Amino acid sequence: MRTTLDLPEKLLNEAMKVTHTETKTAVIIKALEELVRKSKISELKKYRGKIKLDIDLDNIRDRH
């Protein structure tokens, strides 16, 4: 999808530099993916301590 955006050039260049991304499109996609990922993690944190899992991590990780 083509979209015209008015983005701060300095911020865009800095984002490209810190993410080692070569194109503006790629850095915007990466930023959007990260935003969605963080939002999903935030939603999952609501369940912390509320779900009882009967899992032996030592057994799963093959530690005897």
Backbone hydrogen bonds, N-H to C=O, Kabsch-Sander energy under -0.5 kcal/mol:
donor,donor_aa,acceptor,acceptor_aa,energy
5,L,3,T,-0.6
7,L,5,L,-0.8
12,L,8,P,-2.5
13,N,9,E,-2.8
14,E,10,K,-2.2
15,A,11,L,-2.5
16,M,12,L,-2.2
17,K,13,N,-2.1
18,V,14,E,-2.7
19,T,15,A,-1.7
20,H,16,M,-0.6
20,H,17,K,-0.7
21,T,16,M,-2.0
27,V,23,T,-2.0
28,I,24,K,-2.1
29,I,25,T,-2.5
30,K,26,A,-2.5
31,A,27,V,-2.1
32,L,28,I,-2.4
33,E,29,I,-2.6
34,E,30,K,-2.2
35,L,31,A,-2.2
36,V,32,L,-2.3
37,R,33,E,-2.5
38,K,34,E,-2.6
39,S,35,L,-1.9
40,K,36,V,-2.3
41,I,37,R,-2.3
42,S,38,K,-2.3
43,E,39,S,-2.0
44,L,40,K,-2.1
45,K,41,I,-1.8
46,K,43,E,-1.1
47,Y,44,L,-1.9
48,R,45,K,-1.2
50,K,47,Y,-2.4
51,I,47,Y,-0.7
52,K,50,K,-0.5
53,L,51,I,-0.7
55,I,53,L,-1.3
57,L,55,I,-0.9
60,I,56,D,-2.3
61,R,57,L,-2.6
62,D,59,N,-1.2
63,R,58,D,-3.8
64,H,62,D,-0.6
